[in-house]
Amino acid sequence: FDDRDGVIWYDGALVPWRDAKLHVLSHALHYGSSVFEGERVYGGNVFKLTEHSARLARSAEVLGFQLPYSVAEIDAATRLVVKEMGFADAYVRPVAWRGSEMMGVSAQASRIHVAIAVWQWPSYFSPEAKMKGIRLMWAPYRRPAPECAPTEAKAAGLYMICTLSKHQAEAQGFQDALMLDHRGLLAEATGANLFLVIDGRLHTPKPDSFLDGITRQTVVGLARDLGIEVVERAIRPEELATAQEVFLTGTAAEVTPVGEIGEHRFTPGRISEALVKAYDAAVRTPPVAAPLGAVAAE
Ligand code: PMP
């Protein structure tokens, strides 16, 4: 990934892709003091850009540091690097981390770095796999309780168990793993939220120990617009036996129907299809431009 043409926005400037480096004694590498975002560009526009930039700033605060840039500055930097890279459809990865000024658990005076990279990343899962519904196994790890980790942050440290779970799933021929929470309730996949269709209603686990995804919030809104009732609640794993359809949501995953979770089987149907289409339409609707002339015209 480091040997490419193009530029990366790094601490306020655009630097050649191959030169966007950091020191091996960076605190983030040793102690996980890093937060990040995942965004998608559709037709040159970053979908929900400000929501993502704001979440990056919030995640940093949860980890006890402040970004040296405002949310508006992060938005502008993102637009700049997206424009420079010139992809109509792409993935954006902002990341912020503690630098190499201090080594040890305490690193109060470390410099905070921010970088934003953009690359082409087509659908997470192949279109064929998507239509059939992807296959998930049960993850070997559970999501930690909010008393055990800052679960509301999109923090690099929380992804260790996601990578371990995803690798184990892939080694056994599955596309992803479904994680339970600390209580044994349904939580999420390793990088996407979970929805169940039970008798025409949409059910989704309450995000009290994992990320309340921006895609999740978008899909809840789209479903309600379509007149589909959405229920956020604690869902026990055995309730998967009562679900007709299941899908995942995430910036990278978009809306991805699921065909299998452990012993349970599902057939992607009418509601999954409607939401795949509604999400596709929503991400491709250009943001409404600020009414600059409005005041002068009045
Ligand atoms: N959960 C995890 C663990 C994730 O990595 C992601 C992707 N950021 C999500 C949920 C979905 O979040 P979003 O819809 O904001 O991308």
Residues whose N, C-alpha, C, O or C-beta is under 5 A from the ligand:
A	BS01	PMP	G38 E188 A189 T190 G191 A192 N193 L211 G213 I214 T215 R216 T249 G250 T251
